[in-house]
Amino acid sequence: MKLTKKIILVIFVNFCVQGLFAQEGLPIYSDYLTDNYYLIHPSMAGVANCNKARLTVRQQWMGQENAPSLQTFSVNGRVGDSQSAYGAIVFNDQNGYHSQTGAYLTYAHHLMFSRSTIDLNMLSFGLSAGVIQYKLDETAFFEFDPIIAGIEQSATDFNVDFGFSYHFINFYAHATIKNLLKNEGVNINEQGVAFDNLTNYLFSAGHVFSKYGSDWSFEPSILFSYKDATEESFMDFNIKAYRDFDFGSLYAGLSYRRSFDGAEFTNGNSISSQKLQYITPLLGIEYNNFMFAYTYSYQSNSIVLDNGGYHQLTLGFNFGCRKERYDCQCPSVN
């Protein structure tokens, strides 16, 4: 009985807090810290001096069959020298018998309030529209319940994300509403379970500190997420350090994710509670127009499904770079 309760808790903590619904769209992990804020904030499309292409591959619970995995590819950049920008994201998210494949297109607009491009004072708006196909593969299920069809079921959903970003010299802030539309609901099973409110509110902010003439800079930041339907929320506390070189830069960081929701479970004769906690170190390098980053997330809870951790690789390429650079320590822009 105790083992059964532990298994139930693990399932609840890992899936409820990371994304209770299989139909939530692109999952929010720590990949945005690897020079990839556009993945979660559409207003970051084209904000940098270079157009950017990013490929990420994430694998959870190494060695476990049907463990969660995620692949994303994104590209974004300015439309010539205008204030308009574009972006596109495609992703594939596999979680056991559930999977979702989606694509987003983004339009962003950037308003400059500074006297010139040297002084960074910019307000950005972004709108993404996406189509997501959800699948439930029941072909490997045992035929023990008449509600199981034993086939691969699928459904398609459309939704939009909207957000804004503000950059002022070394400071930045982002706010995004994901899954803004309340659809009729996605139903891929015969139990009639459907969700019509997948709205997720995101807020992030940070500041880059550096001494004049130093090759080192430090960037503390936070991210807050709140899901409207389930009232789930979590916060990331991040710190990154950058070292500039002639060929590019090297950075390292640490992220701590803490959920404000959890579960109670029986521990002997007492009742204990547990909230999701992640510790994620990351390391990245930018060499000329190429970048490579690696992150490893470790779940620090006492009861976990697997101690194998979560591995993620990010590959990037910058192209179409403009000569003008802002006079600031702002890695996501410069």
C-alpha positions, 0 to 999 in steps of 0.5 A, a space after each residue: 500500500 505504501 509503495 502504491 501511494 508513493 507511485 501515485 504521488 510521483 505521478 501527481 508531482 511530476 505531471 501535475 506541476 510540470 503540465 497537468 494537461 497533455 494539451 497545454 502546448 509547448 512545455 515550459 522548461 529551462 531552455 529559455 535560459 540558453 539564449 532562447 527567450 523566444 520559445 516562451 515570449 513571442 515579443 522576443 522575436 527579432 529583438 536581437 541584432 542577429 536573426 536566430 535559429 535554435 534547435 533543442 533536444 530534451 530527454 527525461 528519466 534516461 533509461 526509462 521506457 516511454 520517458 518524456 522527450 521534447 524537440 523544438 526548432 525555432 527561428 526569428 529575426 527582423 524584416 530588413 531594417 524595419 521595426 517588424 519581426 517574424 518567428 516560427 516554432 515547431 515542436 514534438 512533445 512525447 510523454 508515454 502514450 500521449 504526444 503533441 506536435 505543433 507549429 507557431 507563427 509569430 509577428 512582433 513589433 519593436 518600438 524604440 524610445 531612445 535617441 539612437 540605437 546606442 541607448 537601449 530603450 525598447 518596447 516590444 509586442 508579439 503575437 503567436 498563432 499555433 496549431 497543435 495535434 494531440 495523440 493518444 496511442 491506445 494500440 498497446 493497451 490491454 483490453 480490460 475496459 470497454 472505454 478503451 478503443 485500442 486505436 490511435 486517437 487524435 485531435 487538433 486545436 488552435 490557439 494564440 499567445 500574446 505578450 510584450 517585452 521592455 528593455 532599458 539598458 541592462 534591465 528587461 521584463 517580459 509578460 505573456 499570456 499563453 493559450 489566450 483562446 478558450 476553445 470548446 475543448 480537446 477530447 481524445 478519449 471516450 470518457 469525454 474529458 476535455 479542457 477549455 481553459 489552458 491559459 497560462 500567465 508568464 512573467 519574467 524579469 532580470 538585470 545584467 550587472 558588469 563593471 566598466 571595462 570588465 569581461 565578466 557580467 552577471 545576470 540574475 533573473 526570475 520567471 513566474 508561471 500561473 495556470 488559470 484553470 488549475 491555479 497551479 504556479 511555480 517560480 524560477 530563480 536564475 543566475 548566469 555569469 558571462 565571460 567575453 572572449 575575442 571569439 565570442 563568449 562563455 556562460 554558466 548558470 544555475 536555475 532553481 524551480 519551486 512549485 507552490 503546489 504539491 501533494 500530501 502522502 502517508 509516511 509511516 504513521 504521519 502525513 507528509 507533503 512535497 512540492 516540486 523542486 528542480 535544480 538546473 545547472 547550465 553551460 553554454 558557449 558562443 563561437 562566432 555565429 554558432 552556439 552550444 548549450 547543455 542543461 541538466 535538471 535534477 529533481 531534489 524531492 525525497 520521492 522521485 520516479 527516477 534519479 537519472 535527471 533531465 538532459 537537454 542540448 541546444 544548438 544555435 546559429 546566428 545569421 543576418 547580423 547588423 553592425 549596430 550594437 547597443 551600448 549595454 550589457 544585454 546578451 539577449 539583444 546584443 
